[in-house]
Amino acid sequence: MLKILNDLIAYFSTRPGKLFLLDGSGAALTTFFLFFVLRPLYDYFGMPPHILTYLAAIGLLYFTYSMTCYFFLRRNRAPFLRVISIGNFLYCVLTMAFVYYYFDSLTLLGLTYFIVEIMVILMVVHIELRVAKQLKS
């Protein structure tokens, strides 16, 4: 697993713009699942629909930011990578807080979804921060 992460960091260090594309695609996927899958089927996941709507809105905001950076940013990408990585980390903290608060109503499927989502996003945060550090040096 560590080798895969190091290979991804090496790849994105030479193509940092593509990291924004990855992040934006992930945010779009998260937004889609939260709004169009989990929200209508909230009984199967256990998270209240209004919370899923808030999380989807944040995902849409992150999608817009990342895709704007991908299409328009050509230089000095490190600070923008740090911004989205911090945003992603804060999204994970918020999601963990919601999982904790609504733990009793979450189903196994819901808990699994949010744990996997948090783990994937935290891996992306790690990659973004490492790439931003390499770009700066």
C-alpha positions as CSV (number, residue, x, y, z in Angstrom):
1,M,0.0,0.0,0.0
2,L,2.9,2.4,0.8
3,K,4.5,1.7,-2.6
4,I,1.2,2.6,-4.3
5,L,0.9,5.8,-2.4
6,N,4.6,6.7,-3.2
7,D,4.0,5.9,-6.8
8,L,0.9,8.1,-6.9
9,I,2.8,11.0,-5.2
10,A,5.6,10.6,-7.8
11,Y,3.1,10.6,-10.6
12,F,1.2,13.6,-9.4
13,S,4.3,15.6,-8.6
14,T,5.1,15.7,-12.3
15,R,1.4,16.3,-13.2
16,P,-0.1,18.4,-10.3
17,G,-2.9,19.7,-12.5
18,K,-4.2,16.1,-12.8
19,L,-4.4,16.0,-9.0
20,F,-7.1,18.7,-9.2
21,L,-8.9,16.6,-11.8
22,L,-8.8,13.6,-9.5
23,D,-10.0,15.6,-6.6
24,G,-12.8,17.2,-8.6
25,S,-13.9,13.8,-10.0
26,G,-14.0,12.4,-6.4
27,A,-16.0,15.4,-5.2
28,A,-18.4,14.9,-8.1
29,L,-18.8,11.2,-7.3
30,T,-19.3,12.0,-3.6
31,T,-21.9,14.7,-4.4
32,F,-23.7,12.3,-6.8
33,F,-23.9,9.5,-4.2
34,L,-24.9,11.6,-1.3
35,F,-27.6,13.5,-3.2
36,F,-28.9,11.0,-5.7
37,V,-28.4,7.7,-3.9
38,L,-28.1,8.0,-0.1
39,R,-30.6,10.8,0.3
40,P,-33.5,9.1,-1.5
41,L,-32.6,5.8,0.2
42,Y,-31.7,7.3,3.6
43,D,-33.7,4.5,5.4
44,Y,-31.0,2.1,4.2
45,F,-28.1,4.3,5.3
46,G,-29.5,6.0,8.4
47,M,-28.1,9.5,7.9
48,P,-30.9,12.2,7.8
49,P,-31.6,13.6,4.4
50,H,-30.8,17.2,5.4
51,I,-27.3,16.2,6.6
52,L,-26.7,14.4,3.3
53,T,-27.8,17.5,1.4
54,Y,-25.3,19.7,3.4
55,L,-22.5,17.2,2.7
56,A,-23.5,17.1,-1.0
57,A,-23.4,20.9,-1.2
58,I,-19.9,20.9,0.2
59,G,-18.9,18.2,-2.3
60,L,-20.3,20.4,-5.1
61,L,-18.3,23.4,-3.8
62,Y,-15.1,21.3,-3.7
63,F,-15.8,20.0,-7.2
64,T,-16.2,23.6,-8.5
65,Y,-12.9,24.7,-6.8
66,S,-10.9,21.7,-8.0
67,M,-12.2,21.9,-11.6
68,T,-11.6,25.6,-11.7
69,C,-8.0,25.0,-10.6
70,Y,-7.6,22.2,-13.2
71,F,-8.8,24.3,-16.1
72,F,-7.3,27.7,-15.2
73,L,-4.3,27.3,-12.9
74,R,-1.1,26.8,-14.8
75,R,1.6,27.7,-12.2
76,N,2.1,28.0,-8.5
77,R,-0.3,25.2,-7.7
78,A,1.1,24.3,-4.3
79,P,-1.0,26.8,-2.2
80,F,-4.1,25.8,-4.1
81,L,-3.4,22.1,-3.4
82,R,-3.0,23.0,0.3
83,V,-6.4,24.8,0.3
84,I,-8.3,21.8,-1.1
85,S,-6.4,19.3,1.1
86,I,-7.3,21.3,4.2
87,G,-10.9,21.5,2.9
88,N,-11.0,17.8,2.3
89,F,-9.6,17.2,5.8
90,L,-12.3,19.4,7.4
91,Y,-14.9,17.6,5.4
92,C,-13.7,14.3,6.9
93,V,-13.8,15.9,10.4
94,L,-17.4,17.1,9.8
95,T,-18.4,13.7,8.4
96,M,-16.9,12.0,11.4
97,A,-18.8,14.3,13.7
98,F,-22.1,13.5,11.9
99,V,-21.3,9.8,12.1
100,Y,-20.7,10.1,15.8
101,Y,-23.8,12.2,16.4
102,Y,-26.1,9.9,14.3
103,F,-24.3,6.7,15.1
104,D,-27.4,5.1,16.7
105,S,-29.5,5.7,13.6
106,L,-26.8,4.6,11.0
107,T,-27.1,1.2,9.4
108,L,-24.1,-1.0,8.8
109,L,-24.3,0.0,5.1
110,G,-24.3,3.7,6.1
111,L,-21.4,3.3,8.5
112,T,-19.5,1.4,5.9
113,Y,-20.1,4.1,3.3
114,F,-18.9,6.9,5.5
115,I,-15.8,5.0,6.8
116,V,-14.7,4.1,3.3
117,E,-15.3,7.6,2.1
118,I,-13.3,9.1,4.9
119,M,-10.4,6.7,4.3
120,V,-10.3,7.4,0.6
121,I,-10.4,11.2,1.2
122,L,-7.7,11.0,3.8
123,M,-5.5,9.2,1.3
124,V,-6.1,12.0,-1.2
125,V,-5.3,14.6,1.4
126,H,-2.0,12.8,2.1
127,I,-1.1,12.8,-1.6
128,E,-2.1,16.4,-2.0
129,L,0.0,17.6,0.9
130,R,3.0,15.6,-0.2
131,V,2.7,16.9,-3.8
132,A,2.3,20.5,-2.6
133,K,5.4,20.1,-0.4
134,Q,7.4,18.7,-3.4
135,L,6.2,21.5,-5.7
136,K,7.4,24.1,-3.2
137,S,10.9,22.7,-2.8
